[in-house]
Amino acid sequence: MRLALEKRDKKSNSIAFMVPLISFIVSLLLGAIVLVASKANPFEAYAAMARGAFGNARRLQYTIVEAIPLLLCGLSVGIAFRLRFWNIGAEGQYVWGAIGITWVMQFWTFVPDAMLLPVGLVVGMILGALWAGIPGVLKAQWSVDETLTTLMLNYVAIGFAEYLYIKAWKAPLGNLGTPVFPDSAAFSTVWGKIHGGLFIALVLVVILWFVQYKTRWGFELNMIGKNPTAAKYQGVSIRRNIILALLVSGAIAGLAGSINTAAIAHRLTKGVNSGYGFTGIIIAWMAHLNPFASIVVAIVMASLTTGAAALQIAMKLPESMGEVLQGLVLIPLLAGSIFNEYRLIVIRKEAAK
C-alpha cells in the first residue's frame, strides 16, 4: 500500500475553502510545538501577536499600512504568473520605483510642488516597467530562463540604490539617505497612519480583476499560461503578451516602491529593499492570482510582521522567533495549496499489480 496524488477532474469551492483553513490550523500547531520547546505559552504568544496586529486602532493602522506595498507587489507578480512567467524580480522593480520618485523629488525642480507626487509615481512606474521589461524581452526573443534573470536583476537594483543613498544622492549634512521629500509632495492621510496609497491599491485591485476576468487580454494571458501551444494556434502572440505582461507587472511593483517611499520613508535610504517584492510572490500564490483574495492574504502577511514585533516585546522571546513563526505559518499554507488541484489516494498492492 502506498500514497499517491491524483489530479482532480475539476476544482471544488469547498476544497478551496477547507485547504487553507486546515493548513492554517496545522501551522498553528507546529508553531505551538516550537513555542513550548522555547518554554513559552502558545496561547499567550498567539494572543500577543493578535493584539500586536489588531489590538487597537493604532496597531490596526500599522498593519494596514504594512499591507499596502505587500498587496501591490502581490498584484504585480500575479500578472506575470498568469502566463506562467515566474517574475522573481518584483523586489528590484520595487526598488526602481523608489529610485524613480526620489529622482523626481530631488532633481526635477522644474515641476510644480503640487505635481511632484503624481509625476514621481508615474516615473517610478516607468522605471519599474523598464526593469521588468529586460527579462521579458530576453524570454520572449531568446527563451532565456526568467527565474535567473529576474532574480539576479534584484541585486543590481539594490546595489545601485545603495550607491545613490550612500554617496551620489546623499543629503549633504544628513545621516545615511537622500534629502527628505518636500512636505507639499506628501500623501494625504486617510485614517491615522493610513495614507492615500490605500485607495490606489484598492482601485488597482478592481481594475486588474476586470482585466483578468472580463477582457480579451486577460483571456489570452490565461490561455498562454494553461496551454501555450493551443494559444499559438489560436493566433495569440506569445511574445507580445510576455513583454506586455512584464511591463505591467514591473509598473505595479514600481508603483509600490514609489508609494511606500513617499508615504513612509519620505526619502531613499537604507531598508528600501525590505522584502516586499519577495513576499508578494507568496501572496500571489496563496491568493491563486485572484486580486480580491490578495487583499486578505496581504493583511494576513502584514499582521504576521506587526504581530511578531509585539511578540518579542510581550513574551521576551528572541527576535528570530517572530521569523520562525512566520515561516511555520507560510510553509503549510503553501504546501497545502497542492490539494486544490490534486487529491491524496491510497493505492493497494493488488490494485498496483
C-alpha positions in Angstrom: 0.0 0.0 0.0 1.3 3.5 -0.9 0.0 7.0 -1.1 -0.2 9.0 -4.4 -1.5 12.2 -5.7 -4.3 12.2 -8.4 -5.3 15.3 -10.3 -8.8 16.4 -9.6 -11.3 16.4 -12.5 -12.5 19.9 -11.5 -11.8 22.4 -8.8 -14.1 22.4 -5.8 -15.2 25.5 -4.0 -15.4 23.6 -0.7 -11.9 22.2 -1.2 -10.6 25.7 -2.0 -12.1 26.9 1.4 -11.1 23.9 3.5 -7.5 23.5 2.4 -6.2 27.0 3.6 -8.2 26.6 6.8 -6.7 23.2 7.6 -3.3 24.3 6.6 -3.5 27.3 8.9 -4.6 25.1 11.8 -1.6 22.8 11.1 0.7 25.9 11.1 -0.6 27.0 14.5 0.0 23.5 15.9 3.6 23.5 14.6 4.2 26.9 16.0 2.8 25.8 19.3 5.3 23.0 19.4 8.2 25.4 18.8 6.9 27.8 21.5 6.5 25.0 24.1 10.1 24.0 23.3 11.1 27.6 23.9 9.3 27.5 27.3 6.6 29.9 26.2 2.9 29.5 26.5 1.5 29.2 22.9 -1.9 30.7 23.8 -0.3 33.7 25.4 2.1 34.1 22.4 -0.6 33.9 19.8 -2.7 36.3 21.8 0.2 38.7 22.0 0.6 38.5 18.2 -3.1 39.2 17.6 -3.0 42.2 20.0 0.1 43.4 18.2 -1.6 43.4 14.9 -5.2 44.3 15.7 -5.3 45.1 19.4 -6.2 48.8 19.0 -6.8 51.4 16.3 -3.1 52.4 16.1 -1.9 48.8 15.7 -4.6 48.1 13.1 -3.4 51.2 11.2 0.2 50.0 11.2 -1.0 46.5 9.9 -3.0 48.1 7.1 0.0 50.4 6.2 2.2 47.4 6.1 -0.3 45.5 3.9 -0.4 48.2 1.1 3.0 47.5 -0.5 2.5 43.8 0.1 -0.8 43.9 -1.8 0.7 45.9 -4.7 3.6 43.5 -5.0 1.3 40.5 -4.9 -0.8 42.1 -7.7 2.4 42.8 -9.6 3.8 39.2 -9.8 0.2 37.8 -10.2 0.0 39.4 -13.7 3.2 37.6 -14.8 2.3 34.3 -13.1 -0.9 34.3 -15.2 1.1 33.3 -18.2 3.5 31.1 -16.2 6.3 33.7 -16.3 8.0 33.4 -13.0 8.8 37.0 -12.1 11.1 36.7 -9.1 12.3 40.3 -9.7 9.5 42.4 -8.0 11.9 43.4 -5.3 14.2 45.0 -7.8 11.3 46.6 -9.6 10.1 47.9 -6.3 13.5 49.5 -5.6 13.5 51.2 -9.0 10.1 52.7 -8.1 11.7 54.1 -5.0 14.6 55.4 -7.0 12.3 57.0 -9.6 10.2 59.0 -7.2 13.4 60.1 -5.3 14.9 61.3 -8.6 11.8 63.5 -9.3 11.6 64.9 -5.7 15.3 65.7 -5.6 16.2 66.9 -9.1 13.1 67.8 -11.0 12.9 71.4 -9.8 11.0 72.5 -12.9 7.9 70.5 -11.8 5.4 72.5 -9.6 5.2 71.2 -6.0 1.6 70.1 -6.4 2.6 67.8 -9.3 5.7 66.3 -7.7 3.9 63.3 -6.2 1.9 62.2 -9.2 4.8 62.8 -11.5 7.1 60.8 -9.2 4.6 57.9 -9.1 4.5 57.8 -12.9 8.3 57.9 -13.2 8.6 55.2 -10.6 6.2 53.0 -12.6 8.1 53.6 -15.8 11.4 52.6 -14.3 9.9 49.5 -12.7 8.3 48.6 -16.0 11.6 49.1 -17.9 13.5 47.0 -15.4 11.0 44.2 -15.7 11.0 44.5 -19.5 14.6 43.4 -19.7 13.9 39.7 -18.7 10.6 40.0 -20.6 12.4 40.7 -23.9 15.1 38.1 -23.1 12.4 35.5 -22.5 10.2 36.5 -25.5 13.0 36.8 -28.0 15.6 34.2 -27.0 13.8 32.0 -24.4 16.2 33.0 -21.6 15.1 31.5 -18.3 13.3 34.2 -16.5 13.8 32.8 -13.0 17.5 33.5 -13.1 17.4 36.9 -14.9 14.7 38.4 -12.7 16.3 37.1 -9.5 19.8 38.4 -10.4 18.5 41.8 -11.5 17.2 42.3 -8.0 20.7 42.6 -6.6 21.7 45.0 -9.4 18.9 47.4 -8.4 19.6 47.0 -4.7 23.3 47.7 -5.2 22.6 50.8 -7.3 20.1 52.2 -4.7 22.8 51.7 -2.0 25.2 53.7 -4.1 22.7 56.5 -4.5 21.7 57.0 -0.9 25.2 56.3 0.5 27.2 58.5 -1.9 25.7 60.1 -5.1 22.4 61.4 -3.8 23.2 61.6 0.0 21.9 64.6 1.9 24.9 67.0 2.5 24.6 67.2 6.3 22.2 64.4 7.0 22.6 60.8 8.0 22.6 57.9 5.6 20.0 58.7 2.9 18.9 61.3 0.5 17.3 64.7 1.4 13.7 64.4 2.8 11.0 64.9 0.3 9.1 68.3 0.3 6.1 68.5 2.6 3.9 69.6 -0.3 4.6 66.2 -2.0 3.4 64.1 0.9 0.5 61.7 0.7 -2.8 62.7 2.4 -3.8 60.7 5.4 -7.0 58.7 5.4 -7.2 57.5 9.0 -4.3 58.0 11.4 -1.2 56.4 9.9 -3.1 55.1 6.8 -2.3 57.1 3.7 -3.9 57.7 0.4 -1.9 54.9 -1.2 -4.6 52.6 0.2 -7.1 53.9 -2.3 -4.7 53.5 -5.2 -4.1 49.8 -4.2 -7.9 49.1 -3.9 -8.7 50.8 -7.2 -6.0 48.7 -8.9 -7.5 45.5 -7.4 -10.8 46.3 -9.2 -9.1 47.2 -12.4 -6.9 44.1 -12.5 -9.8 41.8 -11.6 -11.8 43.3 -14.5 -8.8 43.0 -16.9 -8.0 39.4 -16.0 -11.6 38.0 -16.0 -13.6 40.3 -18.3 -11.2 41.3 -21.1 -9.7 39.6 -24.1 -6.2 40.3 -22.9 -6.9 38.6 -19.6 -8.3 35.6 -21.5 -5.1 35.5 -23.7 -2.9 35.5 -20.6 -4.8 32.7 -19.0 -4.7 30.7 -22.3 -1.0 31.1 -22.6 -0.5 30.0 -19.0 -2.5 26.9 -19.4 -1.5 25.8 -22.9 0.9 28.0 -24.9 0.8 25.7 -27.9 -3.0 26.0 -28.2 -2.8 29.7 -27.7 -0.3 29.9 -30.5 -2.6 28.0 -32.9 -5.4 30.3 -32.0 -3.4 33.3 -33.2 -2.3 34.7 -29.8 1.0 36.4 -29.9 3.0 34.8 -27.1 6.0 37.2 -27.4 3.9 40.3 -27.4 1.9 39.2 -24.3 5.0 38.2 -22.4 6.6 41.6 -22.9 3.3 43.5 -22.2 2.6 41.5 -19.1 6.1 42.1 -17.7 5.8 45.8 -18.4 2.6 45.9 -16.4 4.0 43.7 -13.7 7.1 45.9 -13.3 5.0 49.1 -13.4 2.8 47.9 -10.4 5.9 46.9 -8.4 7.5 50.3 -9.2 4.3 51.9 -8.0 4.5 50.0 -4.7 8.1 51.3 -4.2 7.1 54.9 -5.1 4.1 54.9 -2.8 5.9 53.4 0.2 8.9 55.7 -0.2 6.8 58.8 -0.5 4.3 57.8 2.3 6.6 56.1 4.9 10.3 56.8 4.4 10.0 60.2 2.7 13.4 59.7 1.1 15.6 57.0 -0.3 17.5 55.3 2.5 18.7 52.1 4.0 16.0 49.5 4.1 14.4 50.3 0.8 14.8 46.6 -0.1 12.6 45.5 2.7 11.5 42.2 1.1 8.0 43.3 -0.1 8.7 42.0 -3.6 9.7 38.6 -2.4 6.7 38.4 -0.1 4.5 39.4 -3.0 5.3 36.1 -4.6 3.8 34.3 -1.6 0.8 36.5 -1.6 0.0 35.9 -5.3 0.5 32.2 -4.9 -1.7 31.9 -1.8 -4.4 34.0 -3.4 -4.4 31.9 -6.5 -3.7 35.0 -8.6 -7.1 36.5 -7.6 -6.8 40.2 -6.9 -9.6 40.4 -4.3 -8.2 37.3 -2.5 -4.8 39.1 -2.5 -6.3 41.8 -0.1 -7.0 39.2 2.6 -3.6 37.4 2.2 -1.7 40.7 2.2 -3.4 41.7 5.5 -2.6 38.2 7.0 1.1 38.6 5.9 1.2 42.2 7.3 -0.3 41.0 10.6 2.5 38.4 10.9 5.1 41.2 10.7 3.4 43.6 13.1 2.3 40.8 15.4 5.8 39.3 15.6 7.2 42.6 16.7 4.8 42.7 19.6 5.6 39.1 20.4 9.2 39.9 21.1 8.2 42.7 23.5 5.4 40.9 25.3 7.0 37.4 25.6 10.7 38.4 25.8 11.4 35.9 23.1 14.4 36.4 20.7 13.9 38.4 17.6 14.4 35.3 15.4 11.3 33.7 17.0 9.0 36.0 15.0 10.6 34.9 11.7 10.4 31.3 12.8 6.6 31.5 13.4 6.1 33.4 10.2 7.8 30.5 8.3 5.8 27.9 10.1 2.6 29.7 9.1 3.7 30.0 5.4 5.1 26.5 4.8 1.9 24.6 5.5 -0.2 27.1 3.6 2.0 26.8 0.5 2.4 23.1 0.8 -1.4 22.6 1.3 -2.2 24.5 -1.9 -1.3 21.5 -3.9 -4.5 19.8 -2.7 -6.6 22.4 -4.6 -5.7 20.6 -7.8 -4.7 17.1 -6.5 -6.2 14.7 -4.1 -4.5 12.1 -2.0 -5.3 8.5 -2.8 -4.3 5.1 -1.4 -3.0 2.5 -3.9 -3.1 -1.1 -2.6 -0.6 -3.6 -3.9 -3.3 -5.7 -5.6 -4.5 -2.6 -7.5 -1.0 -1.6 -8.4 -0.3 -5.0 -9.9 
